[in-house]
Amino acid sequence: MRMRNRTFKGGINPPGYKELTNGKPIVRANDPKVVYIPLQQHIGAPCKALVKVGEYVRMGQKIGDSIAFVSAPVHSSVSGTVKGIEPMYTPSGAKVDTIIIESDGLDELHESIKPKGNLDDLSSTEIIEIIKEAGITGLGGAGFPTHVKLSPPPEKKIDTFILNGAECEPFLTPDHRSMLEMFEKIVFGTKALMKALSVESGIIAIEKNKMDAIEAFKAVIKDSDNIKLVTMETKYPQGDEKRIINAILGKEVPSGGLPMDVGCVVNNVSTAKAIADAILEGKTLYERIVTVTGHIVKEPMVLLAKIGTPIQELIDQCGGFTEDPGKILIGGPMMGKSQFSTQVPVIKTTGGILGLSKSETQPVKIQPCIRCGRCLTVCPVYLQPLYISAYSLKNNFDEAENYRALDCVECGACSYICPAKRPLSESIKIAKNEILKTRKKSK
C-alpha cells in the first residue's frame, strides 16, 4: 500500500495562522509564585488530595490520586508549602477541588524522580505502571488517561500503533515544536508505547504542512523496520484519532466504538515525549508545552509551562494584548473553550491560549437553513448536522439521538461551513449532553 498524503472523506481547510509561532523555539515560562493544581484534569474520576494544608511538597511529588481505573494522579509542579485546598474553576468551566501551593523558588525534586531503567529491560506491565504513576494523559485532546488506552480487554487484539502528529487545529503549534526539538525522545516514547501494547507495527503520522518535522523523523527512523512515517493531507479535523485510522488504514471505527475495535491505539506526539521523560528521567507530568497566540497577542510564543500556572502569567510573558480581547480561548478556534477569567490554571490538556479581537468575535446574524447540504459534505463522521441541530433546537432529543448525535466529534466543521451561520455544532453539543443525562438517569 502506498502511504503518502493520506486523508479522510469530508473536513475543511480553515486558515492555519500557525506562522505566528511555528518558527519560534520553545521557551521556558517564568516560574509562578503560586500554583493552582486541580484534582481533576482529565476524563475519568477525580483524585483525592494526598497532602494537607501546611505540608511541604517537592516538585514532581504525587499530591492527588484515585483508586478508580479511569483516572490519573496529579503532581506538584513546584517545591513549596500547601496553602489551601478549595474548589476553583478550571478551563473546562467546572469547579474542582484544587491544591494551592506557594513556591519556595527552589524547584527541589521529589526523591521518586529518577530514571526507571532501560527500555529493553522493562516489561509491558512495568511500562504501563510507570505511565500511570507519572500521571500521563493524552496531551492533544480530551486528556484520556494513557495507561487505560494501553490496557485493552484481552479480546481486543491490537496490531497497529499510530503516533498522531497531525496538529490540525488552527493557531496551535506545541506538537510541531515538540517534533522539531524533541524528535528523538518522541521516537523513544513511540517504541515504549509499542512495547507496552506488544505490537510490532508502528506508524508516525504527520500532516504535510510540517515538512521540517517530517524530515527530522525520517532521519531518526531510517533504520527502523517496524516504524513507518506516513504523511497526510493538511485538513481539519485530521487529528481526530478515528479520522487518522480511516485515512491511513482505510478502517472505520464502528458507531459508538473505540480504535481498539479495529486493532489500533492512537497517541499524541507530546504524550510520547512525556512517556520518554517518565522512563528516562522518572519525570512526572507537572509541566507541558503551551502555545500563546493570536493576532492581538503582542509577542506570540511557545512556552514550557508548569501545571497550575494562571494563564494570565503566560499572557503577560508574551507582552499581553495589543487591544482588549473579544474572547480568550483555551485551545484553538474550532474546539477551544471560551474563558471568563484569566486566573484559571494551565492543566494537562491546555495546549494553547488564544486571544481573539472584538472584530474576530463579532456575532453574526443567524439565517434560515437553505438546505445547501454543505454541512453533510464536510462532516467527517457522515452525519446530517442540519437535522440533528433542528431536533435539538426543538428539544426533541430522542429524534436527535436517532440521527446519531452521539457520534458527533464536536469538530465544528459544520458551523464553520454553514452560509446561514446556523448554530449547528453548538446545538448538537446540547443534544449530546441531554441524551447522556437521560441515559444516566435511566440506569
N, C-alpha and C positions, 0 to 999 in steps of 0.2 A: 504494500500500500504506500502510495506517495503521500507523505505527511508534511505538506508545506502550505502555509497560509490557509489553514482550515477555518471554518466558521459554521454558523448555525442559521436556520431559517428565521427571518424577522430581524428585529433590532433596529437601532437608529445610529446616526453619526452626528451627535451634537459637537459643537466646538469644544476642543480639549482644554485650551488655556494652560496646558502643562508647562509651556515655555517660561512661565513666571518663576518656576522653581526647579525644573528638571535638569538644569545645568549648574545648580548650586550644590556644593558638598554638604553633607550632614554636619551640623554644628551642635555641640552640647549646650543644652538650655541652662540658663542661670539656675543655681541651686535655690530652691524655695526655702523660706524660713519656717514655714508651716505647711504640712501636707494633710490632705483630707482623703482618707482611703476608704471607699465604700466596701462593705462586706458582701455586696453582690455586684459583680461587674460582667456577668456572663449569663448565657442561657442556663437555667437549672436552679437548684436550691441555693438560697443564700447561706453564707457562712456565719458561724458564731464566733464572737471575739475570744481570742486565747490570751489576751492581755488585759490589764486593769489600769484605771486612771492612776497616774503617778509612777507607773512602771517604766524603766529604761529599756529601750529596744535598740537593736542594731540593724544596719542595712542588710536586706535580704532575709531577715528573720520572719518566719511564719507567724502571722498575728491573727489570722482567721481561718477556720476550716469547717467542713461539714462532713457528716457521715454518709450523706447521700451520694450515690454513684455519679449522677449527673450534676456535678458541681466542681469547683476548683478553688484551692486555697488562695489566700491573698497574703502579701508580704509587705514589710515596711520598706519604703524607698529611701529612708534616711536613718541615721542614728540619732536618738534623742529621747524625749520624755513624752509619754502619752498624756495629753492634756484633757481629753474628753472622748466620750463615745456617745454619739447622739444622732438622731435622724437628720439627714441632709439631702438636698436634691442632687441627683446625678444628671448627666447629659441625656438620659432616657426620659427625664421628666418625673421619674419616680422618687419618692423619699425612701432612703435606705439608711440603715444604721451605719455610721461612718466613724472610723477611728481617726482622731485628730492628734497629730504628733508634731511637737515643736523640735525642729532640728538643732543639734548642737554644732553643726557645720563640719563635723569630723568625718562623716561617712565611714564610720567604723563597721567593718563587715562582720556579720554573724559567723561563728565558728563552723557552721554547717556548709558555708560556701567554699567548696573545694572540689577539685576535679573528681569525676566519678569513674575514671578508669578508661581503658582502651575500648573503642567500639567493637573491635574483633572479639574481645573477651566478654562482652555484655550479652546476656540473653534477651530475647524479645520481652519477657516479663520484666526484666530489670530496666530496660529502656522505657517501657510504659510507666513503671513506677517512678523513675526519675522525672519524666514529663509531668506526671500527676503532682508530685511533691513540689515541682518548680512552679506550679500554678499556671501552666501554659494553656492558653485557649487560642482559638482562631483569631488572628490579628488582622484579617482582611474583611471580616463581615460581622456576623451576629455574635461571635465570641463563644462558639460551642466548645466545651472542654475537649482538648485534644486527646486525652487518654481514653475518652469514651469512643471517639471516632476510631481509635486504634484497637478497640475491643469488640469487634462484631460477633454476633452469635455464631456458634460452630457451624450451623447450616449455611451461613453466608460465606462462600468461598471467594476470597479476594485474590485477583490475579494481576491487577494493574494499579500502580500508584501514580497519580498525576500531581505535579507541583504547579500551582497556579501563579503565574507571573503576568496575568493579563492587565490588572490595574486599569480597568476601563472607565472608571468614574472620572468625569472632568475635574480639572484643577489638582487632583491628588497625585503625589509622586513619592510617598515613603517607600513603596516597594521598588520602584525604579531606582531610586538612590541606593537602596539596600543591595540590589542586584549588581550595581556598578562598584560599590565599595566593599561589599562583603560576600562576593560570589563564592569564594572558597568555603566559607562557613555554611552558606546555603546548600552547597553540594554535599558537604558533610552531613548537614541536617537531613537532606534527602536520603542519603544512604542509611541514616539512623531510622528514619520513618519506614523505609523499605524493609529493614531488618525487623523492626517491631511488628510489621504486618506479615513477615515471612513471604514476601513476594520477590520475584526475580526481575520483573519488568517495571521500569520507572520512566516517566516522561516529564520533561520540563517544558511547560507551555508558556510562550511569551508572545505578546502582540507585536506585529511587525513595525510599529512606530517606535520601538525600543531597540534599534539595531545595535547600539553600543553595548547594551546588556546581552543581546544575542551573541555578539562576537566574543564577549568575555566568557560566557558559558561554553561556547564551542571549544575554546582553548582548554578549559578545565576538564571537560568530559570526552575529549577526543579519543582517549584510550579506553573508554568505558564501553563494555559490551552490553550492559543491561540498562543504561540510562541514555535515552534519546532526547534530542532537542526538537521541538515542534514549534513552528511559527504560525501565528494565527492572524486573520484579518483584524484590523483595528475597527472594532464595532462595540457598541454598548447594547446589552449587558453581557459581554463576552466573559466577564469574571465570575458570573454565576456558575457554581460547580456543575450543575446539570447541563448548562449550555456548553461548557468545556468538554464534558463527556460526549455529548452529542456531536460537537464539532470535530473532535479528534478520533473517536472510536466509532462514530455512527450509531451509538446505542442511545435509546431513550429510557430514562428512569421512569417507571410507571407512576401514574397519578397517585399521590399520597405516599410514594416510595422514597427511598434513600439511595445514594450512589452505591452502597453495598449490595443493593438488589441486582445490580448489573456487574458486580465483581470489582468495583472501583472504590478507592478512597482518594479524596482530593484535599490538599492542604495548601495554604498560602506560603509564599516565599519568606515573609517575615516570621511566620511561625517556625519554619525550618531553621531560620537563623537563631531564633530563641532556643530551639532544641539543641543546636550545636553549642550555644553558650552554656546550657544546663549540663551537658555531658563534659565538655572540655574544661569549663571553669567552675561548675557547680552553681552557676548563677540562676537565681530565681527571677520570675518575671516582675521586676519592680521598675522597669523603665521601657519606653517604646519610642519609635520614631513618629513624629507628627509634622505634617505639612501645615504651615500657617500661611494662608494665601488669599488672593482676591485682588481685584483692581483697585480697591481702596486701602489695601494694606501698604504702608509706606515702603517696607523692605521685606517682601515675602521670603520666607526661609524654611528649611527643613531642619527640625530640631530633634535631638535626642533628649526627651523629657522624662522626668521622674513621675511615676504614677502618683496621683494625688496633688499635683501642681495645679493651682487655679489657672484656668485658661487665660485670664486677664494678664497674668505674668508673662505668658508666651507672646501674647499680642503686644505687650509693652516692649519686649525684647526685639520685636520686629518694627519698632518705631511707632506703633499704634496705627490708627486710621487717619487717612487724609481728609475724611469728612465723616459726619455722623452716619453710621451704618443703617441701612434699611432693615437688614436682617443679618444675624450671625448664626451660622450652621456648624454643628459638629458633623463632619463628613462632607460629602460633595453635594452639588446642587440637585442631583437626581434622587438620592436616597438619604441625604443628611437630615438631621433633626434640628429644627429651629430652637434657639436658646433664649430664655427670658432673662438670664443672668450670666455675666462673665466670671462669676465666682464658682461655677461648677468645676469639678476637678477633671484632669486627664485620667481616663481609666484605660483598661486593657484594649478596648475597642475604639479608642479615639485615634483615628488615622489622619484626621485633618480638622483644621479650624478655618472656616471660610467666611470672609466678610464681604457682604454684598451691598451695593449702594442703594439709595432710595429709588433711583431711576431703574435699577435692575429688578426691583421687587415691587414695582407699581402694580396694583390689582388690575386685572383686565376684565372686560365685560364678558359674561358668560352668555353664549348664544344657543339657540335650539340646535339639537343634533341634526345634521343634514344627511345622515346615512351614507357618508362617503366611504366608509369601510377602512379608513387608514389605520384605525386602532387594531383591527383584526390583522392587517398586513404586518404590522410591526411587533405584535405580541409574540414574544419568544416561546410562550407556552401554548400557543394555538387556542387562546381563549377568545371570547366575544365580549370585550370590555364594555361596549355600549349597553348591552343587555344586563350584565351584572350590575353596572352602575345605575341603570334605570330602576331595577328592582330594589337596589339598596336605598335609593333616594325616596322610594315609596314604602320603605320599611318592610318590604316583602323579602325577608332574608331566607326563607325556605326556597323560594324560586331562585334567588341568587346562588344558593348552595347547589341547586340542580344544574346551574350553569358553571359549576366547578370554581366557585370563588376562592376556595381554599388552595387551589393550585397556583393562584397569583403569587409571583415572587416580589411584588411591590417595587418593580424597577422604575415605574413612572414613564415608560416609553409611550404608553397610550396618551397620557396627559400632554406629553411633550409634542406629539404629532398632531393632536386634535385642532383643526382650524376653528372650531367653535369654542375652544377653550373650556370644554366641559371638565368638571372635577372628577374625572374617571378614576384615577388612581386613589384619590382621597376617599371617595365613596366606596370603592371596593375594599379598602382597608377597614372601613367601618363595618361593612358586611362581614368580613372575616372575623372581626372581634366579636360581633353579635352571635355569629354561628358558633364560635368556640365557647362563648359564655353559655349558650343554650346547651351545648354538649356537656359542659362541666356540671351544670345544674341537674342534668338528667342522669348523671352517674350516681 
